[in-house]
Amino acid sequence: MADDTPGGDGVRRMEFDRISVKNLTFSYGKREVLNGLTFNAHEGEMLGLLGPNGAGKTTLFNCMLGFRNKEFKGDVLICGESVRKTPASVLATRVAYVPQSHSSVFNYSVLDMTLMGASAGMSGFGSPGNNQLESARAALQTIGIAELMHRGFMNISGGERQLVLIARALAQNAKILIMDEPTANLDFGNQIRVMTKIRELAESGYTILISTHNPEHAANYCDRVLALNHGVIAADGKPDGILTEELICSLYNLTLQQLRRNAK
C-alpha cells in the first residue's frame, strides 16, 4: 500500500505500510481489552504508543507478534501479510521484539546475547554459523557497543543492557521493531542515550512501534503518537497536534492543576 502524503520536508514521497492493524478487537473472557483498533505504520516511521497501565498496550503487542493470532477479531498485517498466515520463522525475519527489561539465568556474553537474535529464524536443530556471527557483530557495531561484546551481560549497566536487547533485535535483520517501554527503570542520561539510538534507527529506515509512559519521549522522538485508553484509540497524529494537556489528563486521570504543578 502506498501513500503520497507530504513528508516533513515538504517533498511528496511514497511510503510503504509495514504495519497495518484493521479493526482489532480482543477480549479475555467477557472482559474486552481492545475494541476496533485501526492504524498503520510506514517504512522509516517511529510511532509512539502512549497510555496508562491496563490500556491494552501489551495485549496489542502480543497480537501483532502472532502470540494471540487465533484469539483476536480483525486482522494484523506485517509487510502486507496477515500474521495468522505467516509462519513464526518467517515472522521473525520481519518483526523483532524488544522487552522493557531482561534478566538472564546465565551470565552470557554480550555477543552471545546478540547472537540469539541472529539465530531467531533458524530451526531448533540448527546452530549459528559465520553469517549469524557477522550479523550479531554488525548489530553491536550499529548500536555503538561493539567494545562490550566480550563482557558478561549481567556485568554491564542497565542502559547498556537495554542497548544489547536492541542489538539482539537488529541481529534478526527484521525491519520492524516493537519496543515495550525500553527506557523503563533507566536513569535520565541512559533514557536519552537509548531514545537517541532508537530515533537514529527510524531515520535509517526501520519501522518502530514503541510504548512509553513518558509524554516527553513521545513528543521529542516520535513521528506520530497513538494514544490508547480503555482499549480504544483516543488520539492519533503528530505529537505537536495531539499531545495537549487535556489528552494527558484524560489518559492518566490527572487534573490540570496536578499536571501543571508537576511541569514546574
Residue pairs with C-beta under 8 A, 6 or more apart in sequence:
1 16
1 17
1 20
1 40
1 80
2 14
2 15
2 16
3 14
3 15
3 17
3 42
4 12
4 13
4 14
4 15
5 12
5 15
6 12
7 13
8 223
15 42
15 43
15 44
15 45
16 42
16 43
17 40
17 41
17 42
17 77
17 80
18 41
18 42
18 43
18 78
18 79
18 175
18 176
18 207
19 39
19 40
19 41
19 64
19 76
19 77
19 78
19 176
19 207
19 209
20 40
20 76
20 77
20 80
21 37
21 38
21 39
21 40
21 60
21 64
21 74
21 75
21 76
21 77
22 38
22 74
22 75
22 76
22 77
23 36
23 37
23 38
23 73
23 74
23 75
24 34
24 36
24 37
24 38
24 60
24 63
24 72
24 73
24 74
24 75
24 76
25 32
25 34
25 35
25 36
25 37
25 72
25 73
25 74
26 32
26 33
26 34
26 56
26 59
26 63
26 68
26 71
26 72
26 73
27 33
32 231
33 56
33 59
33 231
34 56
34 59
34 60
34 63
34 72
34 231
35 231
35 232
36 74
36 232
37 60
37 74
37 228
37 231
37 232
37 233
38 74
38 233
39 47
39 226
39 233
39 236
41 47
41 176
41 207
41 209
41 224
42 207
43 175
43 205
43 207
44 202
44 203
44 204
44 205
44 206
44 207
45 202
45 207
45 208
45 223
45 224
46 198
46 199
46 202
46 208
46 210
46 221
46 222
46 223
46 224
47 207
47 208
47 209
47 210
47 222
47 223
47 224
47 225
47 226
48 210
48 211
48 212
48 217
48 218
48 221
48 222
48 224
48 225
48 226
48 239
49 57
49 60
49 209
49 210
49 211
49 212
49 225
49 226
49 228
50 211
50 212
50 213
50 215
50 218
50 225
50 226
50 227
50 228
50 251
51 57
51 211
51 227
51 228
51 229
51 234
51 251
52 213
52 229
52 251
52 252
52 253
55 228
55 229
55 230
55 231
55 251
56 228
56 231
57 180
57 211
57 228
58 180
58 211
59 68
60 228
61 97
61 178
61 180
61 209
61 211
62 68
63 69
63 71
63 72
63 76
63 83
64 76
64 78
64 83
64 95
64 178
64 209
65 83
65 91
65 95
65 97
65 178
66 83
66 84
66 86
66 88
66 91
69 76
69 83
69 84
70 84
75 82
75 84
76 82
76 83
77 83
78 86
78 91
78 94
78 95
78 176
79 94
79 176
83 91
86 94
89 121
89 123
90 121
92 120
92 121
92 172
92 174
93 120
93 121
93 172
93 173
93 174
94 174
94 175
94 176
95 174
95 176
95 177
95 178
96 117
96 120
96 168
96 169
96 170
96 172
96 174
96 176
96 177
96 178
97 169
97 177
97 178
97 179
97 180
98 165
98 166
98 168
98 169
98 177
98 178
98 179
98 180
98 182
99 165
99 180
100 180
100 181
100 182
100 184
100 185
101 158
101 161
101 162
101 184
101 185
102 161
102 165
103 154
104 113
104 153
104 154
107 152
107 153
107 154
107 155
108 152
108 153
109 149
109 150
109 151
109 152
109 153
110 140
110 145
110 148
110 149
110 150
110 151
110 152
110 153
110 156
110 164
111 136
111 137
111 140
111 149
111 150
112 153
113 153
113 164
113 165
113 168
114 136
114 137
114 139
114 140
114 149
114 164
114 167
114 168
114 171
115 128
115 132
115 133
115 136
115 171
116 168
116 171
117 135
117 136
117 139
117 167
117 168
117 169
117 170
117 171
117 172
118 128
118 131
118 132
118 133
118 135
118 136
118 139
118 171
118 172
118 173
119 126
119 127
119 128
119 132
120 172
121 172
122 128
122 132
132 171
135 171
135 173
136 167
136 171
137 146
137 149
138 171
139 167
139 168
139 170
139 171
140 146
140 148
140 149
140 164
140 167
142 167
142 170
143 163
143 164
143 166
143 167
143 170
143 197
144 163
144 197
145 160
145 163
145 164
145 167
148 156
148 160
148 164
153 161
153 164
156 164
157 190
158 185
158 186
158 187
158 190
159 186
159 187
159 189
159 190
159 193
159 194
162 182
162 183
162 186
162 190
162 194
163 193
163 194
163 197
165 182
166 177
166 179
166 182
166 194
166 197
166 198
166 201
169 177
170 177
170 201
175 205
175 206
175 207
176 206
176 207
176 208
176 209
177 198
177 201
177 206
177 207
177 208
177 209
177 210
178 208
178 209
178 210
179 198
179 208
179 209
179 210
179 211
180 211
181 211
181 212
181 213
182 194
182 198
182 210
183 190
183 191
183 194
183 195
183 212
183 214
183 217
184 213
186 194
191 214
191 217
195 217
195 220
195 221
196 221
198 208
198 210
198 221
199 221
201 208
202 208
202 223
210 222
212 218
215 243
215 248
218 225
218 239
218 243
219 225
219 239
219 240
219 243
222 239
223 238
224 236
224 237
224 238
224 239
225 235
225 236
225 237
225 238
225 239
225 242
225 243
226 233
226 235
226 236
227 233
227 234
227 235
227 236
227 242
227 247
227 251
228 234
229 250
229 251
234 247
234 250
234 251
235 242
235 247
236 242
245 256
245 259
245 260
248 254
248 259
249 255
249 256
249 258
249 259
